[in-house]
């Protein structure tokens, strides 16, 4: 059994003007973690994840839309979504988000 530690996920990406950037920060048994940085108005357009996901806002203000429902996502907020559900993320201000992709084996 191994252990991986991420001291400060927020520090691993930088908001770049007019862009959305991402960095995979962990790939372990059963999960992958990706940190995203969004400038105001940038987005992840509607897509599906192959497994369940957890989304957590690290900074800023995002909206998360799934199944016709849009939810505000601010630092400390966490959303769980089952596999295969179409969803989208939009930044209302410079923002950072942590995404955990859960692998079901």
Secondary structure, DSSP 8 states (H G I E B T S, - for coil): ------S-GGGG----TT-EEEEEEEEETTEEEEEEEE-TT-EEEEE--SS-EEEEEEESEEEEEETTEEEEEETT-EEEE-TT--EEEEESSSEEEEEEEE---
